[in-house]
Amino acid sequence: MNIEQKLVTSVISGLKALYGQDVPAAQVQLQKTKKEFEGHLTLVVFPFLRLSRKGPEQTAQEIGEYLLANEPSVAAFNVIKGFLNLTVASSAWIELLNGIHAESSYGIVPVTDKSPLVMIEYSSPNTNKPLHLGHVRNNLLGNALANIVAANGNKVVKTNIVNDRGIHICKSMLAWQKYGGGETPETSGKKGDHLIGDYYVAFDKHYKAEVKELMSEFRDEGMSEEEAKAKAEAESPLMKEAREMLVRWEANDPEVRALWKKMNDWVYAGFDETYKMMGVTFDKIYYESNTYLEGKEKVMEGLEKGFFYRKEDGSVWADLTGEGLDHKLLLRADGTSVYMTQDIGTAKLRFADYPIDKMIYVVGNEQNYHFQVLSILLDKLGFEWGKGLVHFSYGMVELPEGKMKSREGTVVDADDLMAEMIETAKETSDELGKLDGLTKEEADNIARIVGLGALKYFILKVDARKNMTFNPKESIDFNGNTGPFIQYTYARIQSVLRKAKEAGIEIPARLPDGIELSEKEEGLIQMIADFASVVKQAGEDYSPSVIANYTYDLVKEYNQFYHDFSILREENEALKVFRLALSENVAKVVRLGMGLLGIEVPDRM
């Protein structure tokens, strides 16, 4: 039982003893005492005036006197109008720390057989290009969200839908056939996803040149700029070939399918390396090439039941005007499917695979409308979680230089970005002398942990709904609200604990009572204790940034304590052991908090 719960129970007993009436716990409001007043927790007494039939000051005074006499965790009190400020006794803080100390996973709710199952979809790459900076934000948010939802006592299934079919995939395939000369990841020394991405860019380059040439021909025939452009795009032989290839793919042409499989396998091997470096995993991967047919089937079923309608050209639509939206295309006139069809098919397969209680889609905010529609359609088609699906919508991420486009090959590549972050971490650590005396292997591992920690923390500390600019230089600073600053504090605590161990100082399972604590020490225990409610809040709000910023505040507070108080040089033995236990539990909560964000913390730095 924490201090607040103890006090609520005692206040209820006090009201019964003083005024002879039972009060529900919900009416007992405790809040943190404002900085300008003395005390830790403040009780609002206005709700009890009808019981006491006295003024606010007198009521607060009577409750305060009762608590001082009957509740050992109250050391003193003062009254400011209708507010009773309570000072919590040192013994109660030590008891609270003992409780936290006993729990290796403090603040994490264990999963049971009865836990609900939450499925989280994130990543959603295309097999015609490598992962880029936008995917980095998506993957880091999805992974952190999965950890946080699990820490709140839910079973979690992490899932990915790979967009492995469509015209964009055919463009890469065609370009490789035409200009590749049989190049493979082995012969080129390139990762498979990069190799295929280069051919996607090559297609665009040749297509643009073709359109330009055709346009000048059509302009010579007297067409306007716009007419010439439209005709050139429609008649581009390269684009026609790509469309033909898609038709052959849909018809299961063995030659096209064999090429498609070969090139996709190269890409998946590349993706796996990127995911591994990022520290991201999935429990189940779905492929659009398998789900789009299931989607078509579901749409036809909806058509038969009268949920959807067919236009004269054969296309199938949903009329959502009743829901305040418009008409939504589900199958094109030629029978090919759209993203919405695929999402319905994927939902069908997932529902067959898992007893899903809640479905969360981690997808950028440009898809807000798509998910509004998907929720309505899934509900119409009888998926129990359709109505309550969560679209975890996040903002765009850019570099200080501005926007990115994958067709033109101007995208910030995820692999390059991670490599650059690790290199920068190595240089920065070298300059600060933080890698002195380490083997190359140790130094490389620390550079990896710090570089990726900087990247992840910088992205996750921002409210996911906001657009953001990722600044590599700023993120790797060892001061301020950054990953390396938090990691460095953790490593510093580990160093103190190692020295204590070398000196033969043991931290007991329970700290003895009878130590007088400073305000700073009490404040730190209160902050560590808050971790449980921070994890809960992050789970309710789907907000990794809540954990990131709490961890930074805790570390900032600890560094002030470290600066102002002796630990190993403290002469009072009991106080020395207490401060070591306090440090150890700060480190534990930092490790747990950063772990939820998917960030490693090094033992030395």
Secondary structure as UniProt FT lines:
FT   HELIX           3..19
FT   HELIX           25..27
FT   STRAND          30..32
FT   TURN            35..36
FT   STRAND          41..44
FT   HELIX           46..48
FT   HELIX           49..52
FT   HELIX           56..70
FT   TURN            72..73
FT   STRAND          74..80
FT   TURN            81..82
FT   STRAND          83..88
FT   HELIX           90..101
FT   TURN            104..107
FT   TURN            113..114
FT   STRAND          117..121
FT   TURN            127..128
FT   HELIX           133..151
FT   STRAND          155..163
FT   HELIX           167..179
FT   TURN            181..182
FT   HELIX           185..188
FT   HELIX           192..220
FT   TURN            221..222
FT   HELIX           225..235
FT   HELIX           237..250
FT   TURN            251..252
FT   HELIX           254..278
FT   STRAND          284..287
FT   HELIX           288..304
FT   TURN            305..306
FT   STRAND          308..310
FT   TURN            312..313
FT   STRAND          316..319
FT   HELIX           321..323
FT   STRAND          327..331
FT   TURN            333..334
FT   HELIX           339..353
FT   STRAND          358..364
FT   HELIX           365..367
FT   HELIX           368..380
FT   TURN            381..382
FT   TURN            384..385
FT   TURN            387..388
FT   STRAND          390..394
FT   STRAND          397..399
FT   TURN            400..401
FT   TURN            406..409
FT   HELIX           414..431
FT   TURN            432..437
FT   HELIX           440..460
FT   TURN            464..465
FT   STRAND          468..469
FT   HELIX           472..475
FT   HELIX           483..502
FT   TURN            503..504
FT   HELIX           519..529
FT   HELIX           531..541
FT   HELIX           544..564
FT   TURN            568..569
FT   HELIX           573..596
FT   TURN            597..598
//
